[in-house]
Amino acid sequence: MKFKWKLKHIGDLCKVSSSKRVYLKDYVKSGVPFYRSREIIKLHNNEEILDTLYISNEKYNEIKEKSGVPVKGDILLTSVGTIGIPYLIQDNSPFYFKDGNLTWLHSFESEIDSRFIYYWINSSVGKHEIDKITIGSTQRALTMVSLRKLTIFLPPLSIQKKICDFLENLEQRILLNNQIISNLEELAQTLFKRWFVDFEFPNENGEPYKSSGGKMVESELGMIPEGWYAGYAKDIFEFAPRTSLKKGSVTKFVEMKNLVGSFAIPYWRYREFNGSGSKFIKGDTLLARITPCLENGKIGFVDFLKDSEVAWGSTEFITIRTKLNEFKHISFFFAKQEGFYNYAVKNMTGSSGRQRVSAKVLDNYLMPVPPTDMLIKYGEVTQSMANKINMLNKESYHLTELRDTLLPKLLSGEVEIPDDREVNNDVPVS
């Protein structure tokens, strides 16, 4: 079937342009969202946009009438600095974008499904081709002229749609998994706060302890439940515990970029231990200790090792280990709590731009310490959540590997898509 594929210039398949100039004076407090490269990258990564800029509805309608605005199926491409990050517009919600830093692909010809170009740009082949035409050394840039001249092998429209539907199906499953993981993490964190911060753990009747009149006693932290005491984080957790790993051992290695702020650590690689770095085992939590990584929420839970396995990572991690012999995931949800996080950030020391918090400082975080059976109960309640997160993360990892492996092969015709029934209902996950 490959003989039916045609070599086409991107400029022959769609219009390649930028936006109309929007000035600082055009910004308003609310109205139509106005996106720069940083917002487009967040949209590409399915991340929440904070501190949105706006232009007025009048300005948006003026631009729309004169030169058009992005619509569903169009593509915005980062073209200065961070090059080649595409965003496929999902709906017709109104927004506009900054000129210069973003390139707009729109008005696609009838022979092309815009998703095919989006996936091509996202593939290793597309990234390589874009990298070849990027200009500049200090401030890299992608010009519209060179982008229009890029060539792409294009199959018949029916095959394009088949390929895109398959890839979209994979991405939707990954996205759904990530949403479920996020919800489970939020639930476990909420329970931790409710039990150990707000003291609303279930009493013997299953009612919230504090609001149901549970006995409270004085402490240096204020009123705490009877049977608890004012202690330190080191009473429950170990910070930077001693773990042995022989120099020269080749084992799993985690970099700072592998911590994405959620429970799972999705990526790691094998690397020879050089004698310096954090060492950890299954059930540990890794927390960034240096600015700005700590402020940016770099944290992850080690659930990818075997019981006897030791791995290592960045020297800028602090390993947190729950002292209980089971329910090791408690350390993660403790470290995600606002009070502990603010304490860690506040107690960073060192020169500007290289500030760190020490394990000894975290040891001495003052907190209400509950009875051991209360920690065990929380562990029992949240263990199924941690197991589900682990399972979904592994499935998403396999789906991502499958997508990334198949992507260049599908877009080159090396691999063909099976029939619709197989695509929709029998996507392999490992």
C-alpha positions as CSV (number, residue, x, y, z in Angstrom):
1,M,0.0,0.0,0.0
2,K,3.1,2.3,0.5
3,F,3.1,3.0,-3.3
4,K,-0.1,5.1,-2.8
5,W,1.8,7.5,-0.4
6,K,2.8,10.8,-1.8
7,L,5.6,13.2,-0.9
8,K,4.1,16.6,0.0
9,H,5.3,20.0,1.3
10,I,3.6,21.1,4.5
11,G,3.0,24.5,2.8
12,D,0.9,22.7,0.1
13,L,-1.3,21.0,2.7
14,C,-2.2,24.0,4.9
15,K,-1.6,27.7,5.5
16,V,1.4,28.4,7.7
17,S,1.2,31.8,9.4
18,S,1.4,33.7,12.7
19,S,-1.0,36.0,14.6
20,K,-1.8,39.6,14.4
21,R,0.2,41.8,16.8
22,V,-1.4,42.2,20.2
23,Y,0.1,44.9,22.4
24,L,0.4,45.2,26.2
25,K,-2.3,47.9,26.2
26,D,-4.7,45.3,24.8
27,Y,-4.5,43.0,27.9
28,V,-7.5,43.1,30.2
29,K,-8.4,41.4,33.6
30,S,-10.9,39.0,32.0
31,G,-12.1,38.1,28.6
32,V,-10.7,35.8,25.9
33,P,-7.6,33.8,26.9
34,F,-4.3,34.9,25.3
35,Y,-1.7,32.2,25.1
36,R,2.1,32.4,24.8
37,S,4.5,29.5,24.1
38,R,4.5,28.6,27.8
39,E,0.7,28.1,27.8
40,I,0.8,26.1,24.6
41,I,3.4,23.8,26.1
42,K,1.2,23.3,29.1
43,L,-1.8,22.5,26.9
44,H,0.4,20.0,24.9
45,N,1.2,18.3,28.2
46,N,-2.4,18.4,29.5
47,E,-1.3,20.7,32.4
48,E,-3.4,23.3,34.1
49,I,-2.8,26.9,33.0
50,L,-2.4,29.4,35.8
51,D,-2.2,33.2,35.7
52,T,-3.9,33.4,32.2
53,L,-3.6,36.6,30.2
54,Y,-6.7,38.0,28.5
55,I,-7.7,40.3,25.7
56,S,-11.2,41.8,25.4
57,N,-14.0,40.2,23.5
58,E,-14.1,43.2,21.2
59,K,-10.4,42.8,20.3
60,Y,-10.9,39.1,19.7
61,N,-13.9,39.7,17.4
62,E,-12.0,42.4,15.6
63,I,-9.1,40.0,14.9
64,K,-11.6,37.2,14.0
65,E,-13.3,39.3,11.4
66,K,-10.2,40.6,9.8
67,S,-7.8,37.6,9.8
68,G,-9.5,34.6,11.5
69,V,-8.7,32.9,14.7
70,P,-7.7,29.3,15.6
71,V,-10.4,26.7,15.5
72,K,-10.8,23.0,16.2
73,G,-8.2,20.9,14.2
74,D,-5.7,23.8,13.8
75,I,-2.2,23.3,15.1
76,L,-0.1,25.8,17.1
77,L,3.7,25.1,17.1
78,T,6.3,26.7,19.4
79,S,8.9,28.3,17.1
80,V,11.3,30.3,19.3
81,G,13.4,29.0,22.2
82,T,11.7,25.7,22.9
83,I,11.2,24.5,19.4
84,G,8.7,22.1,17.8
85,I,6.1,21.5,20.6
86,P,2.7,21.2,18.8
87,Y,-0.8,21.7,20.2
88,L,-3.7,20.3,18.3
89,I,-6.7,22.5,19.1
90,Q,-9.5,20.3,20.6
91,D,-12.6,22.5,20.4
92,N,-13.8,25.9,19.3
93,S,-13.5,27.7,22.6
94,P,-12.3,31.2,21.9
95,F,-8.6,32.1,22.5
96,Y,-5.8,33.9,20.7
97,F,-2.1,33.7,20.7
98,K,1.1,35.7,20.8
99,D,2.9,36.5,17.5
100,G,6.5,35.6,16.8
101,N,6.9,32.7,19.3
102,L,4.1,30.5,17.8
103,T,3.3,29.4,14.3
104,W,-0.2,28.7,13.2
105,L,-1.1,25.8,10.8
106,H,-4.6,26.1,9.6
107,S,-7.0,26.0,6.6
108,F,-6.0,22.4,5.8
109,E,-6.6,20.9,2.3
110,S,-9.2,18.2,1.9
111,E,-6.6,15.5,1.4
112,I,-5.1,15.9,4.8
113,D,-6.3,15.1,8.4
114,S,-4.6,17.7,10.5
115,R,-4.0,15.1,13.2
116,F,-1.6,13.3,10.9
117,I,0.6,16.4,10.7
118,Y,0.3,16.8,14.5
119,Y,1.5,13.2,15.1
120,W,4.2,13.6,12.5
121,I,5.6,16.7,14.3
122,N,5.4,14.8,17.6
123,S,7.3,11.8,16.1
124,S,11.1,11.2,16.3
125,V,11.2,11.7,12.5
126,G,9.3,15.0,12.6
127,K,11.4,16.3,15.5
128,H,14.6,15.4,13.6
129,E,13.4,17.2,10.5
130,I,12.4,20.3,12.4
131,D,15.7,20.3,14.2
132,K,17.5,20.4,10.9
133,I,15.8,23.5,9.7
134,T,16.0,25.4,13.0
135,I,18.2,28.5,12.8
136,G,20.2,30.4,15.5
137,S,22.5,29.2,18.3
138,T,21.8,31.5,21.3
139,Q,18.1,31.9,20.5
140,R,16.9,29.1,18.3
141,A,14.0,29.8,15.9
142,L,11.9,28.0,13.3
143,T,10.9,30.2,10.4
144,M,7.6,29.9,8.5
145,V,9.4,29.8,5.2
146,S,11.4,26.7,6.2
147,L,8.4,25.0,7.8
148,R,6.4,25.4,4.6
149,K,9.2,23.6,2.7
150,L,9.3,20.6,5.0
151,T,8.2,17.4,3.2
152,I,6.1,14.6,4.6
153,F,5.0,11.3,3.1
154,L,1.2,11.4,3.0
155,P,-1.0,8.2,2.7
156,P,-4.6,8.3,1.3
157,L,-7.0,10.1,3.6
158,S,-8.7,6.9,4.8
159,I,-5.4,5.5,6.0
160,Q,-4.5,8.8,7.7
161,K,-7.7,8.6,9.6
162,K,-7.1,5.0,10.6
163,I,-3.7,5.8,11.9
164,C,-4.8,8.9,13.8
165,D,-7.8,7.1,15.3
166,F,-5.5,4.4,16.6
167,L,-3.0,6.8,18.1
168,E,-5.8,8.9,19.6
169,N,-7.3,5.8,21.2
170,L,-3.9,5.1,22.9
171,E,-3.6,8.7,24.1
172,Q,-7.1,8.8,25.5
173,R,-6.5,5.7,27.5
174,I,-3.2,7.2,28.9
175,L,-5.1,10.4,29.7
176,L,-7.9,8.5,31.4
177,N,-5.4,6.6,33.5
178,N,-3.7,9.8,34.5
179,Q,-7.0,11.4,35.5
180,I,-7.8,8.4,37.7
181,I,-4.3,8.4,39.3
182,S,-4.7,12.1,40.0
183,N,-8.1,11.6,41.7
184,L,-6.8,8.7,43.8
185,E,-3.8,10.8,44.9
186,E,-6.1,13.7,45.8
187,L,-8.4,11.4,47.8
188,A,-5.5,9.8,49.8
189,Q,-4.0,13.3,50.5
190,T,-7.4,14.6,51.6
191,L,-7.7,11.6,54.0
192,F,-4.3,12.2,55.4
193,K,-5.1,15.9,56.1
194,R,-8.5,15.0,57.6
195,W,-7.1,12.4,59.9
196,F,-3.7,13.8,60.9
197,V,-4.1,17.5,60.6
198,D,-7.8,18.2,61.2
199,F,-8.1,15.3,63.7
200,E,-11.3,14.0,62.0
201,F,-10.3,10.4,61.8
202,P,-13.2,7.9,62.5
203,N,-13.9,7.3,66.2
204,E,-15.1,4.0,67.5
205,N,-18.6,4.7,66.0
206,G,-17.2,5.7,62.7
207,E,-17.9,9.4,63.3
208,P,-15.4,12.3,62.8
209,Y,-13.3,12.4,66.1
210,K,-12.9,16.1,66.8
211,S,-16.3,17.4,65.5
212,S,-18.0,14.6,67.4
213,G,-16.6,15.7,70.7
214,G,-13.5,13.5,70.9
215,K,-11.3,14.3,73.9
216,M,-8.5,16.9,73.1
217,V,-5.5,17.6,75.3
218,E,-3.1,20.5,75.6
219,S,0.3,20.3,73.9
220,E,3.0,22.7,72.6
221,L,1.3,22.4,69.3
222,G,-2.1,23.4,70.7
223,M,-5.0,21.0,71.3
224,I,-4.4,17.4,70.0
225,P,-6.3,14.2,70.4
226,E,-5.9,12.2,73.6
227,G,-3.3,9.5,73.1
228,W,-1.3,11.6,70.6
229,Y,1.8,13.6,71.5
230,A,3.8,16.6,70.1
231,G,6.8,15.0,68.5
232,Y,8.9,15.1,65.3
233,A,8.7,13.7,61.8
234,K,11.7,11.5,62.7
235,D,9.4,9.6,65.1
236,I,7.5,8.2,62.2
237,F,9.9,8.6,59.2
238,E,13.6,8.2,58.4
239,F,15.2,11.0,56.3
240,A,18.2,10.0,54.2
241,P,18.4,6.6,55.8
242,R,21.6,4.6,55.4
243,T,21.4,2.2,52.4
244,S,24.3,0.2,51.0
245,L,25.1,0.0,47.4
246,K,28.5,-1.1,46.1
247,K,30.4,1.4,43.9
248,G,30.4,0.2,40.3
249,S,27.1,-1.6,40.6
250,V,24.9,-1.2,37.5
251,T,21.4,-0.6,38.8
252,K,18.3,1.6,38.2
253,F,18.9,5.4,38.3
254,V,16.4,8.2,38.7
255,E,17.1,11.7,37.6
256,M,15.5,14.9,38.8
257,K,13.5,15.3,35.6
258,N,12.0,11.8,36.3
259,L,10.1,13.2,39.3
260,V,6.9,14.7,38.0
261,G,5.2,15.7,41.3
262,S,2.8,12.7,41.4
263,F,2.9,9.3,43.1
264,A,4.5,7.3,40.3
265,I,8.0,7.7,38.9
266,P,7.3,6.9,35.3
267,Y,10.8,6.7,33.9
268,W,14.3,5.5,35.0
269,R,17.3,4.0,33.4
270,Y,20.2,1.7,34.3
271,R,23.5,3.4,35.3
272,E,26.7,2.5,37.1
273,F,26.8,3.8,40.7
274,N,29.7,6.2,41.0
275,G,29.7,6.3,44.8
276,S,27.8,9.5,45.1
277,G,24.1,10.0,45.1
278,S,20.9,9.2,47.0
279,K,20.2,5.5,47.5
280,F,16.7,4.0,48.0
281,I,14.6,0.9,48.1
282,K,11.1,-0.1,47.2
283,G,8.6,1.9,49.3
284,D,10.7,5.0,49.7
285,T,9.7,8.5,48.8
286,L,12.1,10.8,46.9
287,L,11.8,14.5,47.6
288,A,13.8,17.2,45.8
289,R,15.8,19.3,48.3
290,I,17.2,22.1,46.1
291,T,15.7,25.2,44.6
292,P,13.7,25.5,42.4
293,C,12.9,21.8,42.2
294,L,11.5,21.6,45.8
295,E,9.3,24.7,45.2
296,N,8.1,23.1,41.9
297,G,6.9,20.0,43.8
298,K,9.4,17.4,42.6
299,I,8.5,14.3,44.5
300,G,7.8,10.6,43.7
301,F,7.2,7.2,45.3
302,V,9.5,4.2,44.5
303,D,7.2,1.4,43.5
304,F,9.2,0.0,40.5
305,L,11.8,-2.0,42.4
306,K,11.9,-5.6,43.6
307,D,11.9,-6.2,47.4
308,S,15.6,-6.8,47.6
309,E,16.7,-4.2,45.0
310,V,18.6,-1.0,45.7
311,A,18.6,1.9,43.2
312,W,20.2,5.3,43.2
313,G,19.6,8.8,42.0
314,S,20.4,12.5,42.1
315,T,22.4,13.9,45.0
316,E,19.7,16.5,45.3
317,F,17.1,13.9,46.5
318,I,16.2,13.3,50.1
319,T,14.9,9.8,50.7
320,I,12.0,9.5,53.1
321,R,11.3,6.0,54.5
322,T,8.2,5.1,56.7
323,K,9.4,3.3,59.8
324,L,6.4,0.9,59.8
325,N,7.2,-2.5,58.2
326,E,4.2,-2.1,55.9
327,F,2.2,0.7,54.3
328,K,5.3,2.4,53.1
329,H,3.3,4.8,50.9
330,I,2.3,6.8,54.0
331,S,5.6,8.8,53.6
332,F,4.5,10.1,50.2
333,F,1.2,11.5,51.4
334,F,2.9,13.0,54.5
335,A,5.4,14.8,52.3
336,K,2.7,16.2,50.1
337,Q,1.0,18.0,53.0
338,E,1.0,21.7,52.8
339,G,2.4,22.2,56.4
340,F,5.5,20.0,55.8
341,Y,6.1,21.4,52.3
342,N,6.0,25.0,53.5
343,Y,8.4,24.1,56.4
344,A,10.8,22.5,54.0
345,V,10.8,25.5,51.6
346,K,11.1,28.0,54.5
347,N,14.1,26.2,55.9
348,M,16.3,26.1,52.8
349,T,19.7,27.6,53.2
350,G,22.6,28.5,51.0
351,S,23.5,31.0,48.3
352,S,20.8,32.5,46.0
353,G,19.8,30.0,43.4
354,R,21.4,27.0,45.1
355,Q,19.5,26.8,48.3
356,R,18.8,23.4,49.9
357,V,17.0,21.9,52.8
358,S,18.8,19.2,54.9
359,A,17.6,15.8,56.1
360,K,18.4,16.9,59.6
361,V,16.1,19.9,59.4
362,L,13.3,17.7,58.1
363,D,13.9,15.2,61.0
364,N,12.9,18.0,63.4
365,Y,9.7,19.0,61.8
366,L,7.3,19.4,64.8
367,M,4.0,17.6,64.3
368,P,1.3,15.8,66.2
369,V,2.3,12.1,66.4
370,P,-0.6,9.6,66.4
371,P,-0.6,6.1,67.9
372,T,0.9,3.5,65.6
373,D,-2.5,1.7,65.2
374,M,-3.9,5.0,63.7
375,L,-1.1,5.0,61.1
376,I,-1.8,1.4,60.3
377,K,-5.5,2.1,59.9
378,Y,-4.7,4.9,57.4
379,G,-2.3,2.6,55.6
380,E,-5.0,-0.1,55.3
381,V,-7.6,2.3,54.0
382,T,-5.2,3.8,51.3
383,Q,-3.3,0.7,50.3
384,S,-5.8,-0.2,47.6
385,M,-5.5,3.3,46.2
386,A,-1.7,3.0,46.1
387,N,-2.0,-0.4,44.4
388,K,-4.4,1.0,41.8
389,I,-2.1,3.9,41.1
390,N,0.8,1.5,40.6
391,M,-1.2,-0.7,38.3
392,L,-2.5,2.2,36.2
393,N,1.0,3.8,36.0
394,K,2.5,0.5,34.7
395,E,-0.3,0.3,32.1
396,S,0.3,3.9,31.0
397,Y,4.0,3.3,30.8
398,H,3.5,0.3,28.4
399,L,0.9,2.3,26.4
400,T,3.4,5.2,26.1
401,E,6.2,2.9,25.0
402,L,3.8,1.3,22.5
403,R,2.8,4.6,21.1
404,D,6.3,6.0,20.8
405,T,7.6,2.8,19.2
406,L,4.8,2.6,16.6
407,L,4.5,6.3,15.9
408,P,7.3,6.6,13.3
409,K,6.6,3.2,11.8
410,L,2.9,4.0,11.3
411,L,3.6,7.5,9.8
412,S,6.2,6.0,7.4
413,G,4.0,3.1,6.3
414,E,6.4,0.5,7.8
415,V,3.5,-0.8,10.0
416,E,-0.1,-1.0,8.9
417,I,-3.2,-0.6,11.2
418,P,-5.4,-3.7,11.7
419,D,-9.1,-3.5,11.2
420,D,-11.3,-1.1,13.3
421,R,-12.5,-3.8,15.7
422,E,-8.9,-4.7,16.7
423,V,-7.8,-1.1,17.0
424,N,-10.7,-0.2,19.4
425,N,-10.9,-3.3,21.5
426,D,-7.6,-5.1,21.5
427,V,-4.9,-2.5,22.0
428,P,-1.9,-4.3,23.7
429,V,-0.7,-2.8,26.9
430,S,2.6,-4.7,27.4
